[in-house]
Amino acid sequence: MIHIGKIVATHGLNGDVVLSHLLNKKNWLKKEAVLFIELNKKSYIPFFVQQVKATQADECIIRFEDVKAVEAAKKLIGKPVFSETELLETEQIDSPLLWVGFNIIDKHKGEVGRIEEVIQTPHQWLAQVNYNGKEVLIPLIEAMLLEVNMRNKYIRMELPEGLLEL
């Protein structure tokens, strides 16, 4: 499962919720899809989408099958939302923001480390990785990306010589 966003508010009186997500695409979520909400630490509860309305590229209003009142919806506010990898693959969503937690594997050096954070700058995305006890920023540019494996959560790259020693 991949962290895609969080519930930020309720909407109306029928239990609808507002999902703020990282996918930057309007119509990726469909009726009858399943989202997982982390109600307690490491406890992912499935919620079935009954209705969805995209309001912005990074936000949508969702009605879940078993959430019928605003009181039940309020309990979901602030909770992280996850999706199965398959849903994102079928919609061809590959935002670098979803890559937090992925392992970077260099073509020559092997495993580099786990992406702790993804940072967007005006010109490129950067992955913050802890490599040999120090923080390293790795540009996530197409020229260096060899493979992004959503299912197994790794990114194979060909890093320029000396990048990890800076």
PAPA-172882 format. One line per field, with one value per residue (C-alpha): chain; residue in one letter; residue number from 1; y, z, x. Coordinates in steps of 0.5 Angstrom, whole numbers, plus 500, padded with zeros to 3 digits. Each point is the difference from the previous one (the first is absolute). Layout:
// residues N
unit A, ...
code A, ...
pos NUM, ...
v Y, ...
w Z, ...
u X, ...
This chain:
// residues 166
unit A, A, A, A, A, A, A, A, A, A, A, A, A, A, A, A, A, A, A, A, A, A, A, A, A, A, A, A, A, A, A, A, A, A, A, A, A, A, A, A, A, A, A, A, A, A, A, A, A, A, A, A, A, A, A, A, A, A, A, A, A, A, A, A, A, A, A, A, A, A, A, A, A, A, A, A, A, A, A, A, A, A, A, A, A, A, A, A, A, A, A, A, A, A, A, A, A, A, A, A, A, A, A, A, A, A, A, A, A, A, A, A, A, A, A, A, A, A, A, A, A, A, A, A, A, A, A, A, A, A, A, A, A, A, A, A, A, A, A, A, A, A, A, A, A, A, A, A, A, A, A, A, A, A, A, A, A, A, A, A, A, A, A, A, A, A
code M, I, H, I, G, K, I, V, A, T, H, G, L, N, G, D, V, V, L, S, H, L, L, N, K, K, N, W, L, K, K, E, A, V, L, F, I, E, L, N, K, K, S, Y, I, P, F, F, V, Q, Q, V, K, A, T, Q, A, D, E, C, I, I, R, F, E, D, V, K, A, V, E, A, A, K, K, L, I, G, K, P, V, F, S, E, T, E, L, L, E, T, E, Q, I, D, S, P, L, L, W, V, G, F, N, I, I, D, K, H, K, G, E, V, G, R, I, E, E, V, I, Q, T, P, H, Q, W, L, A, Q, V, N, Y, N, G, K, E, V, L, I, P, L, I, E, A, M, L, L, E, V, N, M, R, N, K, Y, I, R, M, E, L, P, E, G, L, L, E, L
pos 1, 2, 3, 4, 5, 6, 7, 8, 9, 10, 11, 12, 13, 14, 15, 16, 17, 18, 19, 20, 21, 22, 23, 24, 25, 26, 27, 28, 29, 30, 31, 32, 33, 34, 35, 36, 37, 38, 39, 40, 41, 42, 43, 44, 45, 46, 47, 48, 49, 50, 51, 52, 53, 54, 55, 56, 57, 58, 59, 60, 61, 62, 63, 64, 65, 66, 67, 68, 69, 70, 71, 72, 73, 74, 75, 76, 77, 78, 79, 80, 81, 82, 83, 84, 85, 86, 87, 88, 89, 90, 91, 92, 93, 94, 95, 96, 97, 98, 99, 100, 101, 102, 103, 104, 105, 106, 107, 108, 109, 110, 111, 112, 113, 114, 115, 116, 117, 118, 119, 120, 121, 122, 123, 124, 125, 126, 127, 128, 129, 130, 131, 132, 133, 134, 135, 136, 137, 138, 139, 140, 141, 142, 143, 144, 145, 146, 147, 148, 149, 150, 151, 152, 153, 154, 155, 156, 157, 158, 159, 160, 161, 162, 163, 164, 165, 166
v 500, 507, 506, 505, 505, 502, 501, 508, 502, 497, 503, 501, 496, 493, 498, 502, 501, 505, 496, 504, 495, 500, 498, 507, 497, 501, 493, 495, 497, 497, 497, 493, 501, 498, 505, 498, 505, 499, 501, 498, 499, 494, 499, 501, 499, 500, 505, 499, 506, 501, 507, 504, 508, 503, 507, 502, 496, 498, 499, 497, 499, 492, 497, 493, 494, 500, 507, 503, 505, 507, 497, 494, 504, 504, 494, 500, 507, 500, 492, 498, 497, 494, 497, 493, 501, 496, 506, 505, 496, 499, 508, 501, 505, 500, 507, 500, 502, 493, 497, 502, 493, 497, 498, 503, 495, 502, 496, 500, 501, 496, 502, 507, 501, 501, 507, 504, 506, 502, 508, 504, 506, 504, 496, 493, 495, 498, 493, 501, 494, 498, 497, 497, 505, 506, 504, 500, 503, 496, 503, 496, 502, 496, 499, 496, 496, 493, 497, 502, 493, 502, 493, 499, 507, 501, 505, 498, 506, 501, 505, 505, 498, 504, 502, 496, 503, 507
w 500, 499, 504, 495, 505, 506, 502, 501, 501, 500, 495, 501, 505, 496, 502, 494, 501, 497, 498, 498, 496, 497, 493, 497, 495, 500, 498, 503, 505, 498, 503, 503, 501, 507, 504, 507, 506, 505, 506, 505, 499, 495, 500, 493, 499, 493, 498, 494, 496, 498, 497, 498, 497, 498, 503, 498, 497, 507, 504, 499, 504, 502, 503, 503, 500, 508, 502, 500, 505, 501, 507, 497, 495, 505, 503, 493, 500, 500, 499, 494, 494, 496, 494, 497, 495, 494, 500, 499, 495, 496, 500, 498, 506, 501, 504, 504, 506, 500, 501, 507, 503, 494, 499, 495, 497, 496, 494, 502, 508, 501, 506, 502, 505, 501, 498, 506, 497, 493, 499, 494, 497, 495, 495, 502, 506, 505, 504, 507, 502, 506, 497, 504, 506, 496, 497, 492, 495, 494, 494, 497, 493, 494, 497, 507, 501, 497, 503, 505, 503, 504, 502, 503, 502, 497, 495, 496, 498, 497, 504, 498, 503, 506, 501, 507, 502, 500
u 500, 502, 499, 496, 497, 495, 493, 500, 493, 493, 495, 492, 496, 500, 507, 504, 507, 506, 506, 506, 505, 506, 498, 499, 495, 493, 496, 504, 496, 493, 494, 501, 507, 503, 505, 503, 500, 505, 495, 505, 508, 501, 493, 497, 492, 497, 495, 496, 499, 492, 501, 506, 500, 507, 500, 507, 506, 502, 494, 493, 494, 498, 494, 502, 495, 500, 501, 493, 500, 505, 501, 503, 504, 503, 504, 503, 503, 508, 500, 505, 497, 504, 498, 502, 506, 496, 495, 505, 503, 494, 499, 507, 502, 507, 501, 507, 496, 498, 507, 501, 502, 503, 507, 505, 504, 506, 502, 508, 500, 493, 496, 500, 495, 493, 496, 499, 496, 499, 501, 498, 504, 498, 504, 500, 498, 506, 500, 502, 504, 504, 507, 505, 498, 499, 494, 501, 495, 500, 496, 495, 501, 498, 507, 502, 493, 501, 494, 494, 497, 494, 498, 507, 501, 507, 503, 506, 505, 506, 503, 506, 507, 501, 493, 500, 506, 498
